[in-house]
Every structure is written in C-alpha cells, then in structure tokens.
Amino acid sequence: MDGHDSEDSKQSTADMSAFVQNLLQQMQTRFQSMSDNIVTKIDEMGNRINELERSIGDLRTEMGIEGSPSPAPQSKSDEDGGKQDEGSA
C-alpha cells in the first residue's frame, strides 16, 4: 500500500502543478487583456484631448477675428477682454 499512496501523492502533486500553471496562464492572459484595454483607453483619451485643444484653438481664432471690432463700443466687453488676456497668459 505504501507504493500506492506514494503514486497517488505524485499524481496529486502533478495535478496541483497543472492546475496552478493553468491558473497562472489565465491570470496572465487577463492581465495582458486589461493592460491592452488601458493603453487603448489612454490613446483614445489623448486623441480626445488633442481634438479639444484644436477646437479651443479654433474658437480662440474665431473670437480674435470676430471679436476685435465689436468690443470697442461696449465698456463691459472691454472688461471681459482684459480677463481673457489674463487667462491666456
């Protein structure tokens, strides 16, 4: 019986090793998938930030072109113009 118990122990150890290796492989696959998703989301966020910066630049250009003749007659617009200069500096 001692030989049979030893054989069962070896089989149990081999089964446990295979289970742990399979579990580690699954964890590595999931981690890689999550990592890839995070990198993708960061890239998408970077693209959105770039688009937002372009839109802000376009708006500032439009404000500069359309806004320069009209604020002169209005005193309140002159005050707003001063605030815009402070914000852009």
Distance bins in CASP14 RR format, pairs under 12 A and 6 or more apart:
PFRMAT RR
TARGET T0000
AUTHOR 0000-0000-0000
RMODE 2
METHOD distances of the structure
MODEL  1
1 7 0 0 0 0 0 1 0 0 0 0 0
1 8 0 0 0 0 0 1 0 0 0 0 0
2 8 0 0 0 0 0 1 0 0 0 0 0
2 9 0 0 0 0 0 1 0 0 0 0 0
3 9 0 0 0 0 1 0 0 0 0 0 0
3 10 0 0 0 0 1 0 0 0 0 0 0
3 11 0 0 0 0 0 1 0 0 0 0 0
4 10 0 0 0 0 0 1 0 0 0 0 0
4 11 0 0 0 0 0 1 0 0 0 0 0
5 11 0 0 0 0 0 1 0 0 0 0 0
5 12 0 0 0 0 0 1 0 0 0 0 0
6 12 0 0 0 0 0 1 0 0 0 0 0
6 13 0 0 0 0 0 1 0 0 0 0 0
7 13 0 0 0 0 0 1 0 0 0 0 0
7 14 0 0 0 0 0 1 0 0 0 0 0
8 14 0 0 0 0 0 1 0 0 0 0 0
8 15 0 0 0 0 0 1 0 0 0 0 0
9 15 0 0 0 0 0 1 0 0 0 0 0
9 16 0 0 0 0 0 1 0 0 0 0 0
10 16 0 0 0 0 0 1 0 0 0 0 0
10 17 0 0 0 0 0 1 0 0 0 0 0
11 17 0 0 0 0 0 1 0 0 0 0 0
11 18 0 0 0 0 0 1 0 0 0 0 0
12 18 0 0 0 0 0 1 0 0 0 0 0
12 19 0 0 0 0 0 1 0 0 0 0 0
13 19 0 0 0 0 0 1 0 0 0 0 0
13 20 0 0 0 0 0 1 0 0 0 0 0
14 20 0 0 0 0 0 1 0 0 0 0 0
14 21 0 0 0 0 0 1 0 0 0 0 0
15 21 0 0 0 0 0 1 0 0 0 0 0
15 22 0 0 0 0 0 1 0 0 0 0 0
16 22 0 0 0 0 0 1 0 0 0 0 0
16 23 0 0 0 0 0 1 0 0 0 0 0
17 23 0 0 0 0 0 1 0 0 0 0 0
17 24 0 0 0 0 0 1 0 0 0 0 0
18 24 0 0 0 0 0 1 0 0 0 0 0
18 25 0 0 0 0 0 1 0 0 0 0 0
19 25 0 0 0 0 0 1 0 0 0 0 0
19 26 0 0 0 0 0 1 0 0 0 0 0
20 26 0 0 0 0 0 1 0 0 0 0 0
20 27 0 0 0 0 0 1 0 0 0 0 0
21 27 0 0 0 0 0 1 0 0 0 0 0
21 28 0 0 0 0 0 1 0 0 0 0 0
22 28 0 0 0 0 0 1 0 0 0 0 0
22 29 0 0 0 0 0 1 0 0 0 0 0
23 29 0 0 0 0 0 1 0 0 0 0 0
23 30 0 0 0 0 0 1 0 0 0 0 0
24 30 0 0 0 0 0 1 0 0 0 0 0
24 31 0 0 0 0 0 1 0 0 0 0 0
25 31 0 0 0 0 0 1 0 0 0 0 0
25 32 0 0 0 0 0 1 0 0 0 0 0
26 32 0 0 0 0 0 1 0 0 0 0 0
26 33 0 0 0 0 0 1 0 0 0 0 0
27 33 0 0 0 0 0 1 0 0 0 0 0
27 34 0 0 0 0 0 1 0 0 0 0 0
28 34 0 0 0 0 0 1 0 0 0 0 0
28 35 0 0 0 0 0 1 0 0 0 0 0
29 35 0 0 0 0 0 1 0 0 0 0 0
29 36 0 0 0 0 0 1 0 0 0 0 0
30 36 0 0 0 0 0 1 0 0 0 0 0
30 37 0 0 0 0 0 1 0 0 0 0 0
31 37 0 0 0 0 0 1 0 0 0 0 0
31 38 0 0 0 0 0 1 0 0 0 0 0
32 38 0 0 0 0 0 1 0 0 0 0 0
32 39 0 0 0 0 0 1 0 0 0 0 0
33 39 0 0 0 0 0 1 0 0 0 0 0
33 40 0 0 0 0 0 1 0 0 0 0 0
34 40 0 0 0 0 0 1 0 0 0 0 0
34 41 0 0 0 0 0 1 0 0 0 0 0
35 41 0 0 0 0 0 1 0 0 0 0 0
35 42 0 0 0 0 0 1 0 0 0 0 0
36 42 0 0 0 0 0 1 0 0 0 0 0
36 43 0 0 0 0 0 1 0 0 0 0 0
37 43 0 0 0 0 0 1 0 0 0 0 0
37 44 0 0 0 0 0 1 0 0 0 0 0
38 44 0 0 0 0 0 1 0 0 0 0 0
38 45 0 0 0 0 0 1 0 0 0 0 0
39 45 0 0 0 0 0 1 0 0 0 0 0
39 46 0 0 0 0 0 1 0 0 0 0 0
40 46 0 0 0 0 0 1 0 0 0 0 0
40 47 0 0 0 0 0 1 0 0 0 0 0
41 47 0 0 0 0 0 1 0 0 0 0 0
41 48 0 0 0 0 0 1 0 0 0 0 0
42 48 0 0 0 0 0 1 0 0 0 0 0
42 49 0 0 0 0 0 1 0 0 0 0 0
43 49 0 0 0 0 0 1 0 0 0 0 0
43 50 0 0 0 0 0 1 0 0 0 0 0
44 50 0 0 0 0 0 1 0 0 0 0 0
44 51 0 0 0 0 0 1 0 0 0 0 0
45 51 0 0 0 0 0 1 0 0 0 0 0
45 52 0 0 0 0 0 1 0 0 0 0 0
46 52 0 0 0 0 1 0 0 0 0 0 0
46 53 0 0 0 0 1 0 0 0 0 0 0
47 53 0 0 0 0 0 1 0 0 0 0 0
47 54 0 0 0 0 0 1 0 0 0 0 0
48 54 0 0 0 0 0 1 0 0 0 0 0
48 55 0 0 0 0 0 1 0 0 0 0 0
49 55 0 0 0 0 0 1 0 0 0 0 0
49 56 0 0 0 0 0 1 0 0 0 0 0
50 56 0 0 0 0 0 1 0 0 0 0 0
50 57 0 0 0 0 0 1 0 0 0 0 0
51 57 0 0 0 0 0 1 0 0 0 0 0
51 58 0 0 0 0 0 1 0 0 0 0 0
52 58 0 0 0 0 0 1 0 0 0 0 0
52 59 0 0 0 0 0 1 0 0 0 0 0
53 59 0 0 0 0 0 1 0 0 0 0 0
53 60 0 0 0 0 0 1 0 0 0 0 0
54 60 0 0 0 0 0 1 0 0 0 0 0
54 61 0 0 0 0 0 1 0 0 0 0 0
55 61 0 0 0 0 0 1 0 0 0 0 0
55 62 0 0 0 0 0 1 0 0 0 0 0
56 62 0 0 0 0 0 1 0 0 0 0 0
56 63 0 0 0 0 0 1 0 0 0 0 0
56 88 0 0 0 0 0 1 0 0 0 0 0
57 63 0 0 0 0 1 0 0 0 0 0 0
57 64 0 0 0 0 0 1 0 0 0 0 0
57 65 0 0 0 0 0 1 0 0 0 0 0
57 88 0 0 0 0 0 1 0 0 0 0 0
58 64 0 0 0 0 0 1 0 0 0 0 0
58 65 0 0 0 0 0 1 0 0 0 0 0
58 66 0 0 0 0 0 1 0 0 0 0 0
59 65 0 0 0 0 0 1 0 0 0 0 0
59 66 0 0 0 0 0 1 0 0 0 0 0
59 67 0 0 0 0 0 1 0 0 0 0 0
59 84 0 0 0 0 0 1 0 0 0 0 0
60 66 0 0 0 0 0 1 0 0 0 0 0
60 67 0 0 0 0 0 1 0 0 0 0 0
60 84 0 0 0 0 1 0 0 0 0 0 0
60 85 0 0 0 0 0 1 0 0 0 0 0
60 87 0 0 0 0 0 1 0 0 0 0 0
60 88 1 0 0 1 0 0 0 0 0 0 0
61 67 0 0 0 0 0 1 0 0 0 0 0
61 68 0 0 0 0 0 1 0 0 0 0 0
62 68 0 0 0 0 0 1 0 0 0 0 0
63 70 0 0 0 0 0 1 0 0 0 0 0
63 71 0 0 0 0 0 1 0 0 0 0 0
63 77 0 0 0 0 0 1 0 0 0 0 0
63 80 0 0 0 0 0 1 0 0 0 0 0
63 81 0 0 0 0 1 0 0 0 0 0 0
63 84 1 0 0 1 0 0 0 0 0 0 0
63 85 0 0 0 0 0 1 0 0 0 0 0
63 88 0 0 0 0 0 1 0 0 0 0 0
64 70 0 0 0 0 0 1 0 0 0 0 0
64 71 0 0 0 0 1 0 0 0 0 0 0
64 81 0 0 0 0 0 1 0 0 0 0 0
64 84 0 0 0 0 1 0 0 0 0 0 0
64 85 0 0 0 0 0 1 0 0 0 0 0
64 88 0 0 0 0 0 1 0 0 0 0 0
67 73 0 0 0 0 0 1 0 0 0 0 0
67 74 0 0 0 0 0 1 0 0 0 0 0
67 77 0 0 0 0 1 0 0 0 0 0 0
67 78 0 0 0 0 0 1 0 0 0 0 0
67 80 0 0 0 0 0 1 0 0 0 0 0
67 81 0 0 0 0 1 0 0 0 0 0 0
67 84 0 0 0 0 0 1 0 0 0 0 0
68 77 0 0 0 0 0 1 0 0 0 0 0
68 78 0 0 0 0 0 1 0 0 0 0 0
68 81 0 0 0 0 0 1 0 0 0 0 0
68 84 0 0 0 0 0 1 0 0 0 0 0
69 77 0 0 0 0 0 1 0 0 0 0 0
70 76 0 0 0 0 0 1 0 0 0 0 0
70 77 1 0 0 1 0 0 0 0 0 0 0
70 78 0 0 0 0 0 1 0 0 0 0 0
70 80 0 0 0 0 0 1 0 0 0 0 0
70 81 0 0 0 0 0 1 0 0 0 0 0
71 77 1 1 0 0 0 0 0 0 0 0 0
71 78 1 0 1 0 0 0 0 0 0 0 0
71 79 0 0 0 0 1 0 0 0 0 0 0
71 80 1 0 0 1 0 0 0 0 0 0 0
71 81 1 0 0 1 0 0 0 0 0 0 0
71 82 0 0 0 0 1 0 0 0 0 0 0
71 83 0 0 0 0 0 1 0 0 0 0 0
71 84 0 0 0 0 1 0 0 0 0 0 0
71 85 0 0 0 0 0 1 0 0 0 0 0
72 78 1 0 0 1 0 0 0 0 0 0 0
72 81 0 0 0 0 0 1 0 0 0 0 0
74 80 0 0 0 0 1 0 0 0 0 0 0
74 81 0 0 0 0 0 1 0 0 0 0 0
75 81 0 0 0 0 0 1 0 0 0 0 0
75 82 0 0 0 0 0 1 0 0 0 0 0
76 82 0 0 0 0 0 1 0 0 0 0 0
76 83 0 0 0 0 0 1 0 0 0 0 0
77 83 0 0 0 0 0 1 0 0 0 0 0
77 84 0 0 0 0 0 1 0 0 0 0 0
78 84 0 0 0 0 0 1 0 0 0 0 0
78 85 0 0 0 0 0 1 0 0 0 0 0
79 85 0 0 0 0 0 1 0 0 0 0 0
79 86 0 0 0 0 0 1 0 0 0 0 0
80 86 0 0 0 0 0 1 0 0 0 0 0
80 87 0 0 0 0 0 1 0 0 0 0 0
81 87 0 0 0 0 1 0 0 0 0 0 0
81 88 0 0 0 0 0 1 0 0 0 0 0
82 88 0 0 0 0 1 0 0 0 0 0 0
82 89 0 0 0 0 0 1 0 0 0 0 0
83 89 0 0 0 0 0 1 0 0 0 0 0
END
